[in-house]
Amino acid sequence: MPQTPRIPPNTNPMLSTAASALRAQQARMRVIAENIANADSTAANAAGDPYRRKEVVLQAKPVSRGGPMGVALTRVVPDAGDFKREYDPGHPAADAQGYVKRPNVDGLVEALDLKEAQRAYEANLNVIETARAMDQRTLDLLKR
Protein backbone atom coordinates (compact mmCIF):
# COMPACT_ATOMS: atom_id res chain seq x y z
CA MET A 1 0.00 0.00 0.00
CA PRO A 2 1.43 3.43 -0.86
CA GLN A 3 2.70 5.73 1.85
CA THR A 4 0.35 8.65 2.55
CA PRO A 5 2.15 11.97 1.97
CA ARG A 6 2.83 14.09 5.04
CA ILE A 7 1.08 17.45 4.87
CA PRO A 8 2.41 20.05 7.32
CA PRO A 9 -0.12 21.87 9.52
CA ASN A 10 -1.29 25.35 8.52
CA THR A 11 -0.86 24.56 4.86
CA ASN A 12 -3.12 24.92 1.85
CA PRO A 13 -6.62 23.77 2.95
CA MET A 14 -7.00 21.91 -0.35
CA LEU A 15 -3.96 19.79 0.57
CA SER A 16 -5.33 19.12 4.05
CA THR A 17 -8.69 18.04 2.64
CA ALA A 18 -7.08 15.69 0.12
CA ALA A 19 -4.71 14.29 2.76
CA SER A 20 -7.62 13.49 5.07
CA ALA A 21 -9.29 11.61 2.21
CA LEU A 22 -6.04 9.71 1.56
CA ARG A 23 -5.88 8.57 5.18
CA ALA A 24 -9.55 7.52 5.14
CA GLN A 25 -9.19 5.53 1.92
CA GLN A 26 -5.99 3.89 3.15
CA ALA A 27 -7.79 2.73 6.31
CA ARG A 28 -10.70 1.53 4.17
CA MET A 29 -8.33 -0.55 2.01
CA ARG A 30 -6.89 -2.17 5.16
CA VAL A 31 -10.37 -3.23 6.31
CA ILE A 32 -11.19 -4.59 2.85
CA ALA A 33 -7.91 -6.55 2.84
CA GLU A 34 -8.84 -8.02 6.23
CA ASN A 35 -12.24 -9.08 4.85
CA ILE A 36 -10.61 -10.75 1.85
CA ALA A 37 -8.03 -12.50 4.03
CA ASN A 38 -10.76 -13.97 6.24
CA ALA A 39 -13.24 -14.90 3.50
CA ASP A 40 -12.72 -18.62 4.13
CA SER A 41 -12.42 -18.54 7.93
CA THR A 42 -14.80 -20.71 9.90
CA ALA A 43 -15.42 -21.24 13.59
CA ALA A 44 -13.48 -23.94 15.44
CA ASN A 45 -16.72 -25.73 16.35
CA ALA A 46 -20.44 -25.72 15.56
CA ALA A 47 -21.26 -23.42 18.49
CA GLY A 48 -19.05 -20.58 17.22
CA ASP A 49 -19.50 -18.02 14.49
CA PRO A 50 -17.14 -17.51 11.55
CA TYR A 51 -15.49 -14.22 10.65
CA ARG A 52 -18.01 -11.41 10.20
CA ARG A 53 -17.37 -8.91 7.41
CA LYS A 54 -16.44 -5.41 8.52
CA GLU A 55 -17.49 -2.09 7.01
CA VAL A 56 -16.03 1.36 7.49
CA VAL A 57 -18.01 4.45 8.44
CA LEU A 58 -16.64 7.69 7.02
CA GLN A 59 -17.75 11.11 8.20
CA ALA A 60 -17.06 14.68 7.15
CA LYS A 61 -14.87 16.61 9.56
CA PRO A 62 -13.26 20.04 9.45
CA VAL A 63 -9.56 19.95 8.59
CA SER A 64 -8.96 23.30 10.33
CA ARG A 65 -10.95 25.77 12.38
CA GLY A 66 -13.46 27.48 10.17
CA GLY A 67 -11.86 25.81 7.16
CA PRO A 68 -13.03 23.32 4.59
CA MET A 69 -14.31 19.88 5.39
CA GLY A 70 -12.28 16.72 5.07
CA VAL A 71 -13.13 13.11 5.77
CA ALA A 72 -12.25 10.71 8.55
CA LEU A 73 -12.89 7.09 9.36
CA THR A 74 -15.06 7.27 12.47
CA ARG A 75 -15.49 3.57 13.17
CA VAL A 76 -15.43 0.07 11.77
CA VAL A 77 -18.68 -1.83 12.22
CA PRO A 78 -19.59 -5.48 11.66
CA ASP A 79 -21.84 -6.25 8.69
CA ALA A 80 -25.17 -7.50 10.03
CA GLY A 81 -25.75 -9.74 7.00
CA ASP A 82 -26.46 -13.43 7.43
CA PHE A 83 -23.70 -15.98 7.32
CA LYS A 84 -23.59 -18.31 4.34
CA ARG A 85 -24.37 -21.97 5.02
CA GLU A 86 -22.62 -24.80 3.24
CA TYR A 87 -23.27 -28.51 3.51
CA ASP A 88 -20.03 -30.15 4.72
CA PRO A 89 -20.81 -32.83 7.32
CA GLY A 90 -17.12 -33.74 7.78
CA HIS A 91 -16.08 -30.23 8.83
CA PRO A 92 -15.31 -29.74 12.55
CA ALA A 93 -17.66 -26.71 12.66
CA ALA A 94 -20.62 -28.59 11.09
CA ASP A 95 -23.87 -28.51 13.02
CA ALA A 96 -26.12 -31.54 13.63
CA GLN A 97 -27.57 -31.27 10.09
CA GLY A 98 -24.07 -31.12 8.54
CA TYR A 99 -24.08 -27.42 7.67
CA VAL A 100 -21.12 -25.11 8.29
CA LYS A 101 -21.55 -21.37 8.76
CA ARG A 102 -19.26 -19.45 6.39
CA PRO A 103 -18.30 -15.76 6.59
CA ASN A 104 -20.65 -13.21 5.06
CA VAL A 105 -17.82 -11.98 2.81
CA ASP A 106 -18.46 -11.81 -0.95
CA GLY A 107 -15.21 -11.68 -2.90
CA LEU A 108 -16.78 -9.74 -5.78
CA VAL A 109 -18.16 -7.05 -3.46
CA GLU A 110 -14.77 -6.75 -1.75
CA ALA A 111 -12.96 -6.49 -5.10
CA LEU A 112 -15.31 -3.71 -6.23
CA ASP A 113 -14.98 -1.86 -2.91
CA LEU A 114 -11.19 -2.16 -3.13
CA LYS A 115 -11.14 -0.77 -6.68
CA GLU A 116 -13.36 2.14 -5.61
CA ALA A 117 -11.09 2.92 -2.63
CA GLN A 118 -7.99 2.73 -4.85
CA ARG A 119 -9.48 5.14 -7.38
CA ALA A 120 -10.52 7.59 -4.67
CA TYR A 121 -7.00 7.37 -3.22
CA GLU A 122 -5.44 8.03 -6.65
CA ALA A 123 -7.79 10.96 -7.32
CA ASN A 124 -6.85 12.63 -4.03
CA LEU A 125 -3.17 11.97 -4.66
CA ASN A 126 -3.56 13.75 -8.01
CA VAL A 127 -5.16 16.70 -6.21
CA ILE A 128 -2.12 16.97 -3.94
CA GLU A 129 0.33 16.69 -6.83
CA THR A 130 -1.56 19.33 -8.85
CA ALA A 131 -1.76 21.72 -5.88
CA ARG A 132 1.95 21.37 -5.22
CA ALA A 133 2.75 21.97 -8.90
CA MET A 134 0.56 25.08 -8.86
CA ASP A 135 2.30 26.36 -5.71
CA GLN A 136 5.70 25.74 -7.32
CA ARG A 137 4.65 27.52 -10.50
CA THR A 138 3.44 30.48 -8.45
CA LEU A 139 6.79 30.65 -6.65
CA ASP A 140 8.61 30.48 -9.98
CA LEU A 141 6.54 33.40 -11.30
CA LEU A 142 7.23 35.46 -8.17
CA LYS A 143 10.98 34.93 -8.55
CA ARG A 144 11.00 36.71 -11.91
VMD Tcl script that builds the backbone (N, CA, C; Angstrom):
set m [mol new atoms 432]
animate dup $m
set s [atomselect $m all]
$s set {name element resname resid chain x y z} {
  {N N MET 1 A 0.850 -1.163 0.000}
  {CA C MET 1 A 0.000 0.000 0.000}
  {C C MET 1 A 0.903 1.235 0.000}
  {N N PRO 2 A 0.583 2.252 -0.784}
  {CA C PRO 2 A 1.435 3.428 -0.860}
  {C C PRO 2 A 1.451 4.196 0.461}
  {N N GLN 3 A 2.547 4.896 0.665}
  {CA C GLN 3 A 2.701 5.727 1.854}
  {C C GLN 3 A 1.926 7.025 1.659}
  {N N THR 4 A 1.110 7.408 2.628}
  {CA C THR 4 A 0.352 8.649 2.555}
  {C C THR 4 A 1.295 9.827 2.743}
  {N N PRO 5 A 1.267 10.809 1.838}
  {CA C PRO 5 A 2.155 11.966 1.971}
  {C C PRO 5 A 1.889 12.729 3.262}
  {N N ARG 6 A 2.941 13.258 3.845}
  {CA C ARG 6 A 2.827 14.089 5.045}
  {C C ARG 6 A 2.517 15.515 4.613}
  {N N ILE 7 A 1.467 16.075 5.165}
  {CA C ILE 7 A 1.077 17.450 4.867}
  {C C ILE 7 A 1.291 18.251 6.147}
  {N N PRO 8 A 2.175 19.257 6.106}
  {CA C PRO 8 A 2.412 20.048 7.319}
  {C C PRO 8 A 1.168 20.811 7.739}
  {N N PRO 9 A 1.038 21.084 9.069}
  {CA C PRO 9 A -0.121 21.867 9.518}
  {C C PRO 9 A -0.044 23.288 8.975}
  {N N ASN 10 A -1.179 23.965 8.997}
  {CA C ASN 10 A -1.286 25.353 8.519}
  {C C ASN 10 A -0.838 25.482 7.066}
  {N N THR 11 A -1.203 24.540 6.269}
  {CA C THR 11 A -0.856 24.562 4.860}
  {C C THR 11 A -2.123 24.812 4.051}
  {N N ASN 12 A -2.002 24.725 2.754}
  {CA C ASN 12 A -3.121 24.924 1.847}
  {C C ASN 12 A -4.289 24.022 2.274}
  {N N PRO 13 A -5.475 24.592 2.518}
  {CA C PRO 13 A -6.618 23.775 2.951}
  {C C PRO 13 A -6.983 22.679 1.945}
  {N N MET 14 A -6.721 22.928 0.667}
  {CA C MET 14 A -6.999 21.910 -0.345}
  {C C MET 14 A -6.126 20.681 -0.097}
  {N N LEU 15 A -4.868 20.903 0.281}
  {CA C LEU 15 A -3.965 19.787 0.574}
  {C C LEU 15 A -4.421 19.030 1.819}
  {N N SER 16 A -4.863 19.760 2.818}
  {CA C SER 16 A -5.331 19.115 4.053}
  {C C SER 16 A -6.576 18.273 3.805}
  {N N THR 17 A -7.471 18.789 2.975}
  {CA C THR 17 A -8.688 18.044 2.642}
  {C C THR 17 A -8.344 16.764 1.890}
  {N N ALA 18 A -7.476 16.874 0.890}
  {CA C ALA 18 A -7.078 15.693 0.116}
  {C C ALA 18 A -6.315 14.695 0.984}
  {N N ALA 19 A -5.472 15.190 1.886}
  {CA C ALA 19 A -4.710 14.293 2.760}
  {C C ALA 19 A -5.634 13.531 3.708}
  {N N SER 20 A -6.682 14.193 4.191}
  {CA C SER 20 A -7.624 13.493 5.068}
  {C C SER 20 A -8.336 12.375 4.298}
  {N N ALA 21 A -8.646 12.628 3.042}
  {CA C ALA 21 A -9.289 11.606 2.214}
  {C C ALA 21 A -8.324 10.453 1.934}
  {N N LEU 22 A -7.030 10.762 1.758}
  {CA C LEU 22 A -6.036 9.707 1.560}
  {C C LEU 22 A -5.979 8.786 2.774}
  {N N ARG 23 A -5.942 9.380 3.964}
  {CA C ARG 23 A -5.882 8.571 5.183}
  {C C ARG 23 A -7.132 7.711 5.331}
  {N N ALA 24 A -8.294 8.270 5.028}
  {CA C ALA 24 A -9.547 7.521 5.144}
  {C C ALA 24 A -9.583 6.357 4.158}
  {N N GLN 25 A -9.171 6.595 2.918}
  {CA C GLN 25 A -9.189 5.526 1.915}
  {C C GLN 25 A -8.143 4.449 2.227}
  {N N GLN 26 A -7.011 4.859 2.777}
  {CA C GLN 26 A -5.986 3.894 3.147}
  {C C GLN 26 A -6.514 2.965 4.254}
  {N N ALA 27 A -7.192 3.534 5.242}
  {CA C ALA 27 A -7.792 2.727 6.308}
  {C C ALA 27 A -8.879 1.822 5.740}
  {N N ARG 28 A -9.647 2.333 4.806}
  {CA C ARG 28 A -10.700 1.534 4.166}
  {C C ARG 28 A -10.099 0.336 3.431}
  {N N MET 29 A -8.980 0.555 2.729}
  {CA C MET 29 A -8.327 -0.546 2.012}
  {C C MET 29 A -7.806 -1.606 2.981}
  {N N ARG 30 A -7.350 -1.191 4.162}
  {CA C ARG 30 A -6.887 -2.167 5.164}
  {C C ARG 30 A -8.038 -3.053 5.629}
  {N N VAL 31 A -9.201 -2.461 5.871}
  {CA C VAL 31 A -10.371 -3.230 6.312}
  {C C VAL 31 A -10.816 -4.188 5.211}
  {N N ILE 32 A -10.819 -3.729 3.975}
  {CA C ILE 32 A -11.193 -4.594 2.847}
  {C C ILE 32 A -10.211 -5.762 2.731}
  {N N ALA 33 A -8.927 -5.485 2.897}
  {CA C ALA 33 A -7.915 -6.553 2.837}
  {C C ALA 33 A -8.143 -7.571 3.947}
  {N N GLU 34 A -8.529 -7.102 5.126}
  {CA C GLU 34 A -8.837 -8.024 6.228}
  {C C GLU 34 A -10.035 -8.902 5.876}
  {N N ASN 35 A -11.061 -8.304 5.270}
  {CA C ASN 35 A -12.235 -9.077 4.850}
  {C C ASN 35 A -11.846 -10.157 3.843}
  {N N ILE 36 A -11.033 -9.794 2.869}
  {CA C ILE 36 A -10.608 -10.753 1.846}
  {C C ILE 36 A -9.784 -11.874 2.476}
  {N N ALA 37 A -8.893 -11.507 3.390}
  {CA C ALA 37 A -8.029 -12.503 4.030}
  {C C ALA 37 A -8.822 -13.507 4.858}
  {N N ASN 38 A -9.958 -13.092 5.377}
  {CA C ASN 38 A -10.762 -13.969 6.238}
  {C C ASN 38 A -11.990 -14.544 5.545}
  {N N ALA 39 A -12.055 -14.448 4.243}
  {CA C ALA 39 A -13.242 -14.899 3.497}
  {C C ALA 39 A -13.526 -16.383 3.651}
  {N N ASP 40 A -12.524 -17.177 3.983}
  {CA C ASP 40 A -12.722 -18.623 4.131}
  {C C ASP 40 A -12.612 -19.097 5.571}
  {N N SER 41 A -12.558 -18.180 6.514}
  {CA C SER 41 A -12.420 -18.542 7.929}
  {C C SER 41 A -13.730 -19.108 8.458}
  {N N THR 42 A -13.616 -20.138 9.251}
  {CA C THR 42 A -14.795 -20.710 9.902}
  {C C THR 42 A -14.532 -20.782 11.397}
  {N N ALA 43 A -15.559 -21.075 12.146}
  {CA C ALA 43 A -15.416 -21.240 13.589}
  {C C ALA 43 A -14.710 -22.572 13.866}
  {N N ALA 44 A -14.168 -22.702 15.059}
  {CA C ALA 44 A -13.478 -23.940 15.442}
  {C C ALA 44 A -14.469 -25.072 15.715}
  {N N ASN 45 A -15.710 -24.709 16.076}
  {CA C ASN 45 A -16.716 -25.733 16.348}
  {C C ASN 45 A -18.093 -25.224 15.927}
  {N N ALA 46 A -19.090 -26.073 16.028}
  {CA C ALA 46 A -20.436 -25.719 15.558}
  {C C ALA 46 A -21.076 -24.609 16.388}
  {N N ALA 47 A -20.646 -24.433 17.618}
  {CA C ALA 47 A -21.260 -23.419 18.486}
  {C C ALA 47 A -20.764 -22.006 18.161}
  {N N GLY 48 A -19.621 -21.892 17.489}
  {CA C GLY 48 A -19.054 -20.577 17.220}
  {C C GLY 48 A -19.523 -19.982 15.905}
  {N N ASP 49 A -19.191 -18.716 15.730}
  {CA C ASP 49 A -19.502 -18.021 14.488}
  {C C ASP 49 A -18.218 -17.803 13.700}
  {N N PRO 50 A -18.323 -17.802 12.379}
  {CA C PRO 50 A -17.137 -17.511 11.554}
  {C C PRO 50 A -16.845 -16.017 11.561}
  {N N TYR 51 A -15.849 -15.634 10.800}
  {CA C TYR 51 A -15.490 -14.224 10.653}
  {C C TYR 51 A -16.692 -13.455 10.122}
  {N N ARG 52 A -16.922 -12.277 10.676}
  {CA C ARG 52 A -18.007 -11.410 10.197}
  {C C ARG 52 A -17.380 -10.233 9.459}
  {N N ARG 53 A -17.855 -10.008 8.252}
  {CA C ARG 53 A -17.370 -8.914 7.413}
  {C C ARG 53 A -17.450 -7.593 8.155}
  {N N LYS 54 A -16.469 -6.729 7.901}
  {CA C LYS 54 A -16.444 -5.408 8.521}
  {C C LYS 54 A -16.636 -4.333 7.465}
  {N N GLU 55 A -17.263 -3.247 7.883}
  {CA C GLU 55 A -17.492 -2.094 7.009}
  {C C GLU 55 A -16.975 -0.845 7.714}
  {N N VAL 56 A -16.512 0.107 6.922}
  {CA C VAL 56 A -16.027 1.364 7.494}
  {C C VAL 56 A -17.128 2.414 7.446}
  {N N VAL 57 A -17.091 3.322 8.410}
  {CA C VAL 57 A -18.013 4.446 8.441}
  {C C VAL 57 A -17.157 5.705 8.333}
  {N N LEU 58 A -17.360 6.449 7.251}
  {CA C LEU 58 A -16.635 7.692 7.021}
  {C C LEU 58 A -17.553 8.859 7.351}
  {N N GLN 59 A -16.947 9.941 7.846}
  {CA C GLN 59 A -17.747 11.109 8.203}
  {C C GLN 59 A -16.967 12.368 7.855}
  {N N ALA 60 A -17.688 13.383 7.426}
  {CA C ALA 60 A -17.062 14.677 7.147}
  {C C ALA 60 A -16.582 15.291 8.448}
  {N N LYS 61 A -15.410 15.923 8.382}
  {CA C LYS 61 A -14.869 16.608 9.555}
  {C C LYS 61 A -14.073 17.810 9.081}
  {N N PRO 62 A -14.049 18.872 9.864}
  {CA C PRO 62 A -13.262 20.037 9.454}
  {C C PRO 62 A -11.769 19.727 9.546}
  {N N VAL 63 A -11.009 20.184 8.563}
  {CA C VAL 63 A -9.561 19.954 8.591}
  {C C VAL 63 A -8.847 21.068 9.337}
  {N N SER 64 A -9.508 22.204 9.523}
  {CA C SER 64 A -8.964 23.296 10.327}
  {C C SER 64 A -10.132 24.130 10.837}
  {N N ARG 65 A -9.874 24.937 11.824}
  {CA C ARG 65 A -10.950 25.767 12.383}
  {C C ARG 65 A -11.504 26.712 11.331}
  {N N GLY 66 A -12.799 26.609 11.121}
  {CA C GLY 66 A -13.463 27.479 10.166}
  {C C GLY 66 A -13.083 27.201 8.723}
  {N N GLY 67 A -12.326 26.132 8.504}
  {CA C GLY 67 A -11.860 25.812 7.160}
  {C C GLY 67 A -12.750 24.811 6.460}
  {N N PRO 68 A -12.245 24.284 5.366}
  {CA C PRO 68 A -13.030 23.323 4.589}
  {C C PRO 68 A -13.168 21.990 5.320}
  {N N MET 69 A -14.062 21.201 4.798}
  {CA C MET 69 A -14.309 19.881 5.390}
  {C C MET 69 A -13.405 18.841 4.737}
  {N N GLY 70 A -13.022 17.874 5.538}
  {CA C GLY 70 A -12.279 16.720 5.068}
  {C C GLY 70 A -13.099 15.483 5.380}
  {N N VAL 71 A -12.439 14.354 5.459}
  {CA C VAL 71 A -13.133 13.111 5.771}
  {C C VAL 71 A -12.284 12.305 6.738}
  {N N ALA 72 A -12.956 11.554 7.600}
  {CA C ALA 72 A -12.246 10.709 8.554}
  {C C ALA 72 A -13.011 9.410 8.739}
  {N N LEU 73 A -12.278 8.364 9.011}
  {CA C LEU 73 A -12.886 7.089 9.357}
  {C C LEU 73 A -13.295 7.199 10.821}
  {N N THR 74 A -14.593 7.113 11.091}
  {CA C THR 74 A -15.056 7.273 12.467}
  {C C THR 74 A -15.117 5.957 13.219}
  {N N ARG 75 A -15.459 4.881 12.507}
  {CA C ARG 75 A -15.493 3.573 13.169}
  {C C ARG 75 A -15.573 2.465 12.139}
  {N N VAL 76 A -15.286 1.269 12.593}
  {CA C VAL 76 A -15.428 0.072 11.774}
  {C C VAL 76 A -16.518 -0.766 12.439}
  {N N VAL 77 A -17.533 -1.120 11.661}
  {CA C VAL 77 A -18.679 -1.835 12.220}
  {C C VAL 77 A -18.832 -3.199 11.545}
  {N N PRO 78 A -19.342 -4.175 12.279}
  {CA C PRO 78 A -19.587 -5.483 11.659}
  {C C PRO 78 A -20.801 -5.430 10.735}
  {N N ASP 79 A -20.725 -6.144 9.631}
  {CA C ASP 79 A -21.837 -6.252 8.692}
  {C C ASP 79 A -22.882 -7.175 9.312}
  {N N ALA 80 A -24.106 -6.730 9.384}
  {CA C ALA 80 A -25.169 -7.503 10.027}
  {C C ALA 80 A -25.754 -8.584 9.124}
  {N N GLY 81 A -25.223 -8.741 7.925}
  {CA C GLY 81 A -25.752 -9.736 6.998}
  {C C GLY 81 A -25.621 -11.158 7.531}
  {N N ASP 82 A -26.462 -12.031 7.003}
  {CA C ASP 82 A -26.459 -13.433 7.428}
  {C C ASP 82 A -25.208 -14.146 6.946}
  {N N PHE 83 A -24.798 -15.126 7.736}
  {CA C PHE 83 A -23.697 -15.975 7.315}
  {C C PHE 83 A -24.184 -16.903 6.199}
  {N N LYS 84 A -23.257 -17.319 5.360}
  {CA C LYS 84 A -23.586 -18.309 4.341}
  {C C LYS 84 A -23.578 -19.680 5.014}
  {N N ARG 85 A -24.362 -20.595 4.482}
  {CA C ARG 85 A -24.367 -21.971 5.016}
  {C C ARG 85 A -23.984 -22.920 3.897}
  {N N GLU 86 A -23.109 -23.842 4.236}
  {CA C GLU 86 A -22.620 -24.796 3.243}
  {C C GLU 86 A -22.687 -26.203 3.839}
  {N N TYR 87 A -23.168 -27.127 3.034}
  {CA C TYR 87 A -23.268 -28.513 3.513}
  {C C TYR 87 A -21.892 -29.166 3.445}
  {N N ASP 88 A -21.348 -29.504 4.604}
  {CA C ASP 88 A -20.032 -30.149 4.718}
  {C C ASP 88 A -20.007 -30.925 6.035}
  {N N PRO 89 A -20.658 -32.096 6.058}
  {CA C PRO 89 A -20.808 -32.832 7.320}
  {C C PRO 89 A -19.483 -33.265 7.962}
  {N N GLY 90 A -18.407 -33.342 7.212}
  {CA C GLY 90 A -17.124 -33.742 7.781}
  {C C GLY 90 A -16.334 -32.614 8.408}
  {N N HIS 91 A -16.803 -31.404 8.294}
  {CA C HIS 91 A -16.085 -30.234 8.832}
  {C C HIS 91 A -16.256 -30.176 10.353}
  {N N PRO 92 A -15.202 -29.803 11.084}
  {CA C PRO 92 A -15.314 -29.738 12.549}
  {C C PRO 92 A -16.355 -28.723 13.048}
  {N N ALA 93 A -16.685 -27.729 12.248}
  {CA C ALA 93 A -17.661 -26.714 12.661}
  {C C ALA 93 A -19.072 -27.028 12.157}
  {N N ALA 94 A -19.290 -28.231 11.614}
  {CA C ALA 94 A -20.616 -28.590 11.092}
  {C C ALA 94 A -21.599 -28.778 12.244}
  {N N ASP 95 A -22.835 -28.311 12.005}
  {CA C ASP 95 A -23.869 -28.512 13.021}
  {C C ASP 95 A -24.469 -29.913 12.876}
  {N N ALA 96 A -25.518 -30.197 13.627}
  {CA C ALA 96 A -26.125 -31.536 13.634}
  {C C ALA 96 A -26.664 -31.932 12.259}
  {N N GLN 97 A -27.054 -30.975 11.426}
  {CA C GLN 97 A -27.572 -31.270 10.085}
  {C C GLN 97 A -26.447 -31.337 9.052}
  {N N GLY 98 A -25.210 -31.060 9.452}
  {CA C GLY 98 A -24.067 -31.122 8.542}
  {C C GLY 98 A -23.732 -29.812 7.855}
  {N N TYR 99 A -24.339 -28.719 8.287}
  {CA C TYR 99 A -24.079 -27.419 7.672}
  {C C TYR 99 A -23.028 -26.639 8.460}
  {N N VAL 100 A -22.170 -25.937 7.703}
  {CA C VAL 100 A -21.122 -25.114 8.289}
  {C C VAL 100 A -21.449 -23.654 7.979}
  {N N LYS 101 A -21.344 -22.802 8.996}
  {CA C LYS 101 A -21.547 -21.368 8.761}
  {C C LYS 101 A -20.251 -20.812 8.177}
  {N N ARG 102 A -20.395 -20.087 7.064}
  {CA C ARG 102 A -19.258 -19.453 6.386}
  {C C ARG 102 A -19.369 -17.933 6.547}
  {N N PRO 103 A -18.260 -17.223 6.452}
  {CA C PRO 103 A -18.304 -15.764 6.591}
  {C C PRO 103 A -19.237 -15.115 5.573}
  {N N ASN 104 A -19.757 -13.962 5.948}
  {CA C ASN 104 A -20.650 -13.211 5.057}
  {C C ASN 104 A -19.843 -12.278 4.152}
  {N N VAL 105 A -18.708 -12.748 3.688}
  {CA C VAL 105 A -17.822 -11.983 2.812}
  {C C VAL 105 A -18.040 -12.454 1.380}
  {N N ASP 106 A -18.308 -11.516 0.476}
  {CA C ASP 106 A -18.462 -11.807 -0.945}
  {C C ASP 106 A -17.237 -11.234 -1.657}
  {N N GLY 107 A -16.439 -12.103 -2.247}
  {CA C GLY 107 A -15.205 -11.685 -2.898}
  {C C GLY 107 A -15.412 -10.623 -3.969}
  {N N LEU 108 A -16.499 -10.720 -4.725}
  {CA C LEU 108 A -16.776 -9.745 -5.775}
  {C C LEU 108 A -17.061 -8.366 -5.184}
  {N N VAL 109 A -17.849 -8.319 -4.128}
  {CA C VAL 109 A -18.155 -7.047 -3.462}
  {C C VAL 109 A -16.870 -6.431 -2.909}
  {N N GLU 110 A -16.027 -7.258 -2.306}
  {CA C GLU 110 A -14.773 -6.751 -1.747}
  {C C GLU 110 A -13.853 -6.227 -2.854}
  {N N ALA 111 A -13.803 -6.930 -3.979}
  {CA C ALA 111 A -12.960 -6.488 -5.097}
  {C C ALA 111 A -13.446 -5.144 -5.639}
  {N N LEU 112 A -14.750 -4.982 -5.746}
  {CA C LEU 112 A -15.307 -3.715 -6.229}
  {C C LEU 112 A -15.064 -2.588 -5.227}
  {N N ASP 113 A -15.246 -2.872 -3.940}
  {CA C ASP 113 A -14.977 -1.862 -2.913}
  {C C ASP 113 A -13.508 -1.456 -2.920}
  {N N LEU 114 A -12.628 -2.443 -3.104}
  {CA C LEU 114 A -11.193 -2.158 -3.132}
  {C C LEU 114 A -10.840 -1.275 -4.329}
  {N N LYS 115 A -11.407 -1.582 -5.478}
  {CA C LYS 115 A -11.142 -0.774 -6.676}
  {C C LYS 115 A -11.644 0.658 -6.474}
  {N N GLU 116 A -12.811 0.805 -5.876}
  {CA C GLU 116 A -13.363 2.137 -5.605}
  {C C GLU 116 A -12.458 2.916 -4.642}
  {N N ALA 117 A -11.981 2.261 -3.600}
  {CA C ALA 117 A -11.094 2.917 -2.633}
  {C C ALA 117 A -9.766 3.302 -3.292}
  {N N GLN 118 A -9.242 2.427 -4.149}
  {CA C GLN 118 A -7.991 2.729 -4.851}
  {C C GLN 118 A -8.155 3.945 -5.761}
  {N N ARG 119 A -9.252 4.002 -6.469}
  {CA C ARG 119 A -9.479 5.140 -7.380}
  {C C ARG 119 A -9.669 6.445 -6.616}
  {N N ALA 120 A -10.360 6.390 -5.487}
  {CA C ALA 120 A -10.521 7.588 -4.666}
  {C C ALA 120 A -9.166 8.023 -4.113}
  {N N TYR 121 A -8.344 7.064 -3.718}
  {CA C TYR 121 A -7.001 7.369 -3.218}
  {C C TYR 121 A -6.182 8.046 -4.314}
  {N N GLU 122 A -6.202 7.458 -5.517}
  {CA C GLU 122 A -5.443 8.027 -6.646}
  {C C GLU 122 A -5.935 9.432 -7.005}
  {N N ALA 123 A -7.238 9.642 -6.980}
  {CA C ALA 123 A -7.788 10.960 -7.315}
  {C C ALA 123 A -7.307 12.013 -6.319}
  {N N ASN 124 A -7.307 11.676 -5.041}
  {CA C ASN 124 A -6.850 12.631 -4.034}
  {C C ASN 124 A -5.348 12.840 -4.085}
  {N N LEU 125 A -4.610 11.821 -4.466}
  {CA C LEU 125 A -3.172 11.974 -4.658}
  {C C LEU 125 A -2.897 12.927 -5.826}
  {N N ASN 126 A -3.688 12.823 -6.873}
  {CA C ASN 126 A -3.561 13.745 -8.008}
  {C C ASN 126 A -3.878 15.182 -7.602}
  {N N VAL 127 A -4.846 15.361 -6.708}
  {CA C VAL 127 A -5.157 16.705 -6.212}
  {C C VAL 127 A -3.940 17.290 -5.510}
  {N N ILE 128 A -3.296 16.494 -4.673}
  {CA C ILE 128 A -2.115 16.966 -3.942}
  {C C ILE 128 A -0.984 17.307 -4.904}
  {N N GLU 129 A -0.740 16.438 -5.867}
  {CA C GLU 129 A 0.327 16.686 -6.834}
  {C C GLU 129 A 0.052 17.941 -7.661}
  {N N THR 130 A -1.190 18.140 -8.068}
  {CA C THR 130 A -1.556 19.326 -8.849}
  {C C THR 130 A -1.427 20.595 -8.010}
  {N N ALA 131 A -1.868 20.545 -6.757}
  {CA C ALA 131 A -1.762 21.721 -5.884}
  {C C ALA 131 A -0.302 22.079 -5.635}
  {N N ARG 132 A 0.525 21.091 -5.430}
  {CA C ARG 132 A 1.955 21.367 -5.220}
  {C C ARG 132 A 2.592 21.952 -6.482}
  {N N ALA 133 A 2.213 21.438 -7.642}
  {CA C ALA 133 A 2.752 21.969 -8.897}
  {C C ALA 133 A 2.302 23.417 -9.096}
  {N N MET 134 A 1.053 23.712 -8.745}
  {CA C MET 134 A 0.559 25.084 -8.860}
  {C C MET 134 A 1.304 26.006 -7.900}
  {N N ASP 135 A 1.539 25.546 -6.679}
  {CA C ASP 135 A 2.300 26.355 -5.714}
  {C C ASP 135 A 3.713 26.610 -6.225}
  {N N GLN 136 A 4.341 25.584 -6.795}
  {CA C GLN 136 A 5.700 25.740 -7.316}
  {C C GLN 136 A 5.719 26.711 -8.496}
  {N N ARG 137 A 4.731 26.612 -9.344}
  {CA C ARG 137 A 4.645 27.517 -10.500}
  {C C ARG 137 A 4.448 28.958 -10.023}
  {N N THR 138 A 3.637 29.149 -9.000}
  {CA C THR 138 A 3.444 30.484 -8.448}
  {C C THR 138 A 4.750 31.037 -7.903}
  {N N LEU 139 A 5.487 30.218 -7.173}
  {CA C LEU 139 A 6.787 30.652 -6.647}
  {C C LEU 139 A 7.756 31.012 -7.785}
  {N N ASP 140 A 7.734 30.203 -8.825}
  {CA C ASP 140 A 8.608 30.485 -9.981}
  {C C ASP 140 A 8.248 31.830 -10.617}
  {N N LEU 141 A 6.962 32.123 -10.715}
  {CA C LEU 141 A 6.537 33.398 -11.299}
  {C C LEU 141 A 6.933 34.572 -10.398}
  {N N LEU 142 A 6.874 34.391 -9.104}
  {CA C LEU 142 A 7.226 35.459 -8.171}
  {C C LEU 142 A 8.738 35.743 -8.162}
  {N N LYS 143 A 9.527 34.752 -8.514}
  {CA C LYS 143 A 10.983 34.928 -8.546}
  {C C LYS 143 A 11.438 35.816 -9.692}
  {N N ARG 144 A 10.626 35.924 -10.725}
  {CA C ARG 144 A 10.998 36.705 -11.913}
  {C C ARG 144 A 11.038 38.167 -11.657}
}
mol reanalyze $m
mol bondsrecalc $m
mol representation Tube
mol addrep $m
